[in-house]
Amino acid sequence: MKRITALLEALGSALLLAGKAFVSLPAAPRILKRVSEQGYLVGYTTLPIVAILCFFIGAVLALQAGITLRDFGAKQLIGTLVGESMARELGPVMVAILLAGRVGSAVTAELASMKVSGEIDALVTMNIPPARLLVLPRLLAVLLVMPLLTMMGNIIGWFGGAIVSAQVKMIGVPTEMYFQNLKQYLSVGDVMDGLIKAEIFGFVIMLIACTTGLRTRGGPREIGFAVTKSVVYSLIAILTLDYFITKALS
Amino acid sequence: MSTPPPSSPSAPRGKMTQKPRRPVLVRDDRNAVRIDVEKLSKTYGSQQVLIDVSVDVKPGEIFTIMGPSGSGKTVLLRHIAGLESPTSGTVKINGYDPILPETRDRFAVALVFQSGALFNSQSVYDNLALYPLEHRLCPKPEIRDRVMRALKILSIENAAHKFPSELSGGMKKRVAIARALVMEPQLILYDEPTSELDPLMSATIAEIIATLKEEISVTTVVVSHDRALSLTISDRVALVHQGRLRAVEKPEALKNSSDPVVKAFLNPEIDVRNPRFKQLETVNHD
């Protein structure tokens, strides 16, 4: 019962925080510098790891599917399979998981440390709402950057699949055929579905990270717990939401 | 104190169009605020931290809250700053509840934290400029002047471009006070301003607190263990003991108090052969 109460309390806090942040939206032009700083952290610094992960996801997908499709004489469909899987499912989910682990944890640690050291209280006494100064720029940054990051991940994943399809002799699908097949069956709607997912995942991850950080009380040990909690909650949220969004979009 | 007095300023702070611009750091008696605490109690779980505390602080006064560690001094200060909500009782600043955002709009309240609570990711200059920038109090060149003047008053103008991690404990305290000054506060709250400082730096901080009262006529509430600071610069001193207000006196009257708790706190006896520690000594020798 206690856990359910705590969960509902955390959910309420998150919604309240999002509300407070978006009430400050008219101040957005004044926080553009902070939004761009956060955009750099969320997007640019995450891009290398997204590129590596998505390249190998695409490559492994092509390798696994290619051998099976060859056995059924349908190896020319590998472009569609990799393209659809990356765009609709693996791209958004993998980028979101990376975001939760890399950016979400860092945001929680930073805000929790600010809370524990009294910096958040200092902002409150200065009548500067933390939701405006610390949360809104992060939410706006993730909303702007997440679709770009996911799209980059998708493209890199498609190329990973193309390279494996062409280079692995057992599959042997030329790059031209791979992309022709990918273009033929992959619609803009499929890609958009994936990007909508990514947008929702990014928003939820950042909201969980900020809420968990700002609700931290205690000392260094509690900062560690908060980071773990933030990442675990984000992963659960990603996978749960993934099912419902997929169902809603299909 | 349920309705605000008619003389209370009613225009929200932070709006250039609604608030006449005041010169930086000049005497203005109208700014100092009054604090009324009535039957304030605070409970955390089963622990009663404050019990029926009633006290008033007059405008422009330096009011010091003393007491042993864990007696509830800082909790009382956090209630005045609007960072805690009372379990029962009320706290009012010029008749307004400090926890409400409207009250923060109305009065500038600065809290100098025990740790400084400086924004570690920002330089000293940015720490000081944050409040006027966020509230758009004045144009950037004026903010620069205001920040540099506050740094100069505290003799730390050379630290403007340093980060908090590069500062000593005393410097951090002075930056925290300078940050409070830039707010042109009507009420400054100091939480243990001389803790972890050497006697010379403590004296400097005490001088700064007293000078600021003269310079900008601000209401000042200090929480401190420091007997020298409390009894030298305060207009009145309160002693909190086990969550209750034990005494509120002028410093001279407090020094001559016949209350055994006050006497024990102000003049603690040091017994180098305290029998309480005899057994400990024996254990160590074994």
Contacts between the chains, C-beta under 8 A, distances in Angstrom:
chain1	res1	chain2	res2	distance
A	114	B	119	7.8
A	114	B	120	8.0
A	117	B	115	6.3
A	117	B	117	6.3
A	117	B	120	7.4
A	118	B	113	4.8
A	118	B	115	5.6
A	118	B	117	3.5
A	119	B	117	5.4
A	119	B	118	7.6
A	119	B	119	5.6
A	119	B	120	7.3
A	121	B	81	7.9
A	121	B	83	5.5
A	121	B	111	7.5
A	121	B	113	7.2
A	121	B	117	6.6
A	122	B	111	7.1
A	122	B	113	6.4
A	122	B	117	4.2
A	122	B	118	7.9
A	122	B	119	7.5
A	124	B	82	7.6
A	124	B	83	6.4
A	125	B	81	5.3
A	125	B	82	7.3
A	125	B	83	6.9
A	125	B	104	7.8
A	125	B	109	6.1
A	125	B	110	6.8
A	125	B	111	4.5
A	126	B	110	7.7
A	126	B	130	7.2
A	126	B	131	5.0
A	126	B	134	7.5
A	126	B	183	6.8
A	127	B	13	7.7
A	127	B	14	7.2
A	127	B	101	7.3
A	127	B	104	3.9
A	127	B	105	6.6
A	127	B	135	7.2
A	128	B	130	7.0
A	128	B	131	7.1
A	128	B	134	4.8
A	128	B	135	7.8
A	133	B	134	7.1
